[in-house]
Amino acid sequence: MVRRPSPMTPNLLHLLPKELKRLIGDSEVIENTIGCSNAVVLYLKGIKSYLKIAPYNQLEPLEYEAAVLNWLQNKLPVPKVHYYAKFDGREYLLMSEIEGLDCANDAHRKDLKGMVINLAEGLKLIHSVDISNCPFDQTLRIKLEKAKLNIDRGLVDEAEFETEYRGMTASELYALLLERQPGGEDLVFTHGDYCLPNIILKDNAVSGFIDWGRAGVADRYQDLALAARSLRHNFGSEELVALFFDAYGIKEVENNKVDFYILLDEFF
């Protein structure tokens, strides 16, 4: 996991660009503390929108997420971009709300199997997007280059490695990553961070997807692996993981790819 700067607080609202201030008006502001992003995420109750504020990050800018969201309009149920700007060293992204509860919400514990089936159906929908003219490249070559840059800049938090990798340096783990690199890529359009909090359900169906900052063309196991990890972390159930793969349509899981893409995520 990449080290995150200390989170900014909502008192930055007085520093917003004028046009953004106008759009927000006197809307009630609620800080969203879920997740490990370097962005402050604010819910604007009056206009039913979310505002992300982040220091400019050349490798994963909010500008990229805004472009992905605009490209996905009429393709997938995703937030609509109301405003984006880079201003005074920070980026601002204002998006519409996707109504419903994310898949990590305790409300879904009443029907975990139903939630997992929805999780799989949602991923099939994302992977069905036509990539013939997709401008977003997240293939393994690109991801490995970004991972190396994060190491070189001292951004990889070795204390947050999965238990099995604790005690290794980022460089040692990167060498292991290269050793385990799979032979080929089954390319589809991917979410990039397909974890439970990023999939929203309403009325027992997927209502939308959020957090698209790592989306693009990649191996389908980029999403499958992180979904499996998210299910294990949240529920500790291999039965639910097996159900997820079955509902997605995979009978023989490529466990080497699952392990590889979970390992790759240590650098982001």
Secondary structure as GFF3:
##gff-version 3
##sequence-region A 1 268
A	DSSP	three_ten_helix	10	15	.	.	.	ID=ss1
A	DSSP	alpha_helix	18	24	.	.	.	ID=ss2
A	DSSP	beta_strand	29	32	.	.	.	ID=ss3
A	DSSP	beta_strand	40	44	.	.	.	ID=ss4
A	DSSP	three_ten_helix	45	47	.	.	.	ID=ss5
A	DSSP	beta_strand	49	55	.	.	.	ID=ss6
A	DSSP	alpha_helix	62	72	.	.	.	ID=ss7
A	DSSP	beta_strand	81	87	.	.	.	ID=ss8
A	DSSP	beta_strand	90	96	.	.	.	ID=ss9
A	DSSP	beta_strand	101	102	.	.	.	ID=ss10
A	DSSP	three_ten_helix	106	111	.	.	.	ID=ss11
A	DSSP	alpha_helix	112	127	.	.	.	ID=ss12
A	DSSP	alpha_helix	140	152	.	.	.	ID=ss13
A	DSSP	three_ten_helix	158	160	.	.	.	ID=ss14
A	DSSP	three_ten_helix	163	165	.	.	.	ID=ss15
A	DSSP	alpha_helix	170	179	.	.	.	ID=ss16
A	DSSP	beta_strand	187	190	.	.	.	ID=ss17
A	DSSP	three_ten_helix	196	198	.	.	.	ID=ss18
A	DSSP	beta_strand	199	202	.	.	.	ID=ss19
A	DSSP	beta_strand	205	209	.	.	.	ID=ss20
A	DSSP	beta_strand	216	219	.	.	.	ID=ss21
A	DSSP	alpha_helix	221	235	.	.	.	ID=ss22
A	DSSP	alpha_helix	238	248	.	.	.	ID=ss23
A	DSSP	alpha_helix	255	264	.	.	.	ID=ss24
A	DSSP	three_ten_helix	265	267	.	.	.	ID=ss25
###
